[in-house]
Amino acid sequence: MNRLFRKITLVMAALLTAACVLPRSAASQGGLPSRRLVNYMSEFEWPDGPELNAEGAYLIELNSGAVLYSKSGNQQFFPASITKILTALVVIEHADLDEMVTFSHNSVYDIEEGGFSYIAKEGDQLSVRDLLYALMLASSNEAAYALSEHVGGSREGFAVLMNEKAVELGATNSNFVWPHGLTNPEHVTTPHDMAVIMWGAIQNETFLKIDSTVSYRTAPTGTNPDGFYCQMRHQMMRNTEYKDERVVAGKTGFISAAGNTLVTYAVDGDRELIAVVMKVQGSGTACQDTKKLLDYGFGKFEFKPVRNGLDFSAIESKVEAETGRVVTNVTYDDSVNMLLPADTEAPFELDWELYLGTPVADTENTMSAKAEFYYGQSQIAARDLSISLVEVPPETEAPSQSEEITESAVEPDTGDDSADPGTLLKVILIVACALLVLVLIYVILRLLASAKRRRRRRARREEREQEESGTVRSDSRRRQ
């Protein structure tokens, strides 16, 4: 029974482990895939932001794209080692994690005084994976230099890739010349740009896994025979006085010209924030400023439903005029939420614009369209529409809208949950749990049956031994 109990325990542990590695909730996947920022602070009575010591700061929410706070958000500052967020992302997108990187002379010695991590010596090799952990956790400048040469062929070649990626992510007021962020008057960025760079980075699963790790040890090198120990420098992720359970990932930076810089990704319920503080005096002060921003973002704002205000008669008229066919139904997801100050009254009506898809062929019965919703000058949401059509009977007048358009065109069908990612995830989790239970029951029954067979074989063996023993004793008496 002890052996059986141990096996059951192992099976349970394996199943629990499998459950633990199921995908994270949608609230921790990096927000909108489009990374579209909207700024409607001037449209509402916005709550007063926190007083910060940082000269520059930026706060965005990722599931809405809302800009919640900006202090000199578009002013250029020296980034210091928060540069390595972009360095890591470019490396991940251009190199395999198992590739080996050789430290050149420059990658070991071409570092300004005070910037050495002593991770390796010239000629040592480490994998891209090891160097990425050293880069993001221990902020190794030698790792940054070696990776830049490995991926870009040279430090200058890598800078080209960095600036291309920055522009792609929406960072248009930056210039990167170093992979590590050490002192250079031409190496500059803004709080806004660092926020959108971090947003793009955390949507990369490999980056987020590395940057949410607290400690790591690399493979051995000549300088570090036991491996190079890396510990996350972001104090809000470690057991320090600044620890904050909401913080998932981030990167610190410091050089004299930049002061302290800090980029932080945090999650609380259905909201995801990225906070950037730049030109702060003291790493502890940077953490305090960041906490003020997180408390402000999570405490002062809520997602609230608003009316979308689509005019279906206008949609029908526009579609019928372009296609010569009659609209019978318009289907779309009419749920629109805005991240608003907590005391804002909602719902209220949004303005909208309609963009029709490619005109349908005579044989097709549906066409696509897109509605964009606006509050003031800010685009709040965009929704895909599916429009059902029927042909106008030949030699007859087109029926009036009151005769032909069904009630579902006035009140669009929103009951289709099959396209809802949250519902789909729930279904997958339920099915997975059911399968796990069935597997567990099957394994337990097999183990019980196996134990029962072993008991039977043991009993038969004991019977045979007793019979053989009796036969021996009988023969012995006969010989006597």
VENZITA-V631687 format. One record per backbone hydrogen bond with DSSP energy under -1.0 kcal/mol. NH is the residue of the N-H (numbers start at 1). CO is the residue of the C=O. If there is no record, write none. Layout:
nh = (NH/NH)
co = (CO/CO)
This chain:
nh = (5/6/7/8/9/10/11/12/13/14/15/16/17/18/19/20/22/28/29/32/35/38/46/55/55/56/57/58/59/60/61/62/65/67/68/69/71/75/77/82/83/84/85/87/88/89/90/91/92/93/94/95/99/101/103/109/110/111/115/123/124/126/128/129/131/132/133/134/135/136/137/140/144/145/146/147/148/149/150/151/152/153/158/159/160/161/162/163/164/165/166/167/168/169/170/171/172/175/187/188/188/189/192/194/195/196/197/198/199/200/201/202/204/208/209/210/211/212/213/216/218/221/227/230/232/237/240/243/244/247/248/249/251/253/255/259/260/261/262/263/264/265/266/267/268/271/273/274/275/276/277/278/280/286/287/288/289/290/291/292/293/294/295/296/297/298/299/300/302/304/306/307/315/316/317/318/319/320/321/322/323/324/326/328/329/331/338/340/342/344/350/351/353/355/357/364/367/369/370/371/372/373/374/375/378/380/381/383/385/386/387/388/389/390/396/404/405/409/411/417/420/424/425/426/427/428/429/430/431/432/433/434/435/436/437/438/439/440/441/442/443/444/445/446/447/448/449/450/451/452/453/454/455/456/457/458/459/460/461/462/463/464/465/466/467/468/469/470/471/472/473/474/475/476/477/478/479/480)
co = (1/2/3/4/5/6/7/8/9/10/11/12/13/14/15/16/19/25/26/62/32/65/44/278/279/278/71/276/69/274/66/272/61/38/59/59/57/72/189/79/80/81/82/83/84/85/86/87/88/89/91/91/96/126/124/105/106/109/112/103/121/101/99/97/127/128/129/130/131/132/133/134/140/141/142/143/144/145/146/147/148/149/154/155/156/157/158/159/160/161/162/163/164/165/167/166/170/188/184/175/186/77/73/190/191/192/193/194/195/196/197/198/201/204/205/206/207/208/210/230/228/224/224/216/214/234/238/240/236/244/265/265/263/261/259/255/280/253/277/251/275/249/273/246/271/268/266/60/264/58/262/56/260/282/283/284/285/286/287/288/289/290/291/292/293/294/295/296/340/338/336/348/311/312/313/314/315/316/317/318/319/320/390/388/388/386/304/302/300/341/307/374/372/370/368/361/387/385/355/383/353/381/351/378/375/373/373/371/369/331/367/329/365/326/393/400/401/406/407/415/417/420/421/422/423/424/425/426/427/428/429/430/431/432/433/434/435/436/437/438/439/440/441/442/443/444/445/446/447/448/449/450/451/452/453/454/455/456/457/458/459/460/461/462/463/464/465/466/467/468/469/470/471/472/473/474/475/476)
